[in-house]
Amino acid sequence: MKTNILRIVLAVLMLLGTVIPGYAQGGYGAPVDSSPCDTPPGEWIIVDILFLRPAGIAAMGVGLVGALIALPFAALSGSTDRICQRLIREPFEYTFKRPVGNLNYESCNPEDLVR
């Protein structure tokens, strides 16, 4: 019983390992329009809901722990805004503010890089 489940899980992972890199190329070399108004393919929505959103929630937890550890040092150097932006705001925006299926979301503003 356990070996059958393991075989199914491995087969699904192998299938995803061959399908997802094709989408990373923008649909096999086609230009990717990252406009949030466009309707993404259904496969991107499924990948987003099943894998990227849970990964975003995990990144929020890791970022929060990292921010709590780094905050005393950032307070001494005056860089708390950078810590809050990179470790708390960006994972939150990626997880909850990004349109579903939009895999090319950029949450980093050019003004934030100048600081």
C-alpha positions, -999 to +999 in steps of 0.1 A: +000+000+000+027+024+010+048+016-021+018+023-044+013+057-028+051+064-030+050+054-067+021+078-074+037+107-056+070+101-074+052+099-108+034+132-101+066+149-090+084+136-122+055+149-143+056+183-127+094+184-130+090+181-168+059+204-173+067+233-150+101+243-166+082+247-199+061+274-183+091+291-169+101+298-205+069+317-210+050+291-229+078+275-249+095+307-260+064+329-264+067+364-249+051+366-215+028+396-209+028+402-172-002+426-173-024+418-143-055+425-166-047+394-188-063+361-180-036+335-172-038+299-184-056+275-161-024+256-154-007+287-140-037+293-117-035+257-104+003+259-099-002+292-081-029+280-058-013+246-050+023+255-047+031+292-048+005+305-023+015+279+004+052+287-003+043+324+001+027+317+035+058+297+045+080+326+034+059+350+055+066+329+086+103+326+078+105+363+071+088+372+103+112+350+123+141+365+104+128+401+110+125+394+147+160+382+148+174+410+126+153+439+141+177+447+171+206+450+147+186+469+121+175+494+148+211+501+157+220+507+121+188+526+112+177+501+085+144+488+100+125+500+070+146+477+047+140+447+070+103+453+071+101+458+034+121+427+023+112+402+051+076+412+059+059+433+032+071+416+001+061+380+011+028+394+022+022+412-010+033+382-031+010+359-012-022+380-007-021+410-031-007+393-063-035+384-088-041+347-089-021+331-117+001+361-123+035+344-119+056+374-130+046+397-102+072+423-092+066+438-058+099+457-056+096+494-064+126+511-080+124+538-053+130+512-026+163+502-042+176+537-040+175+539-002 
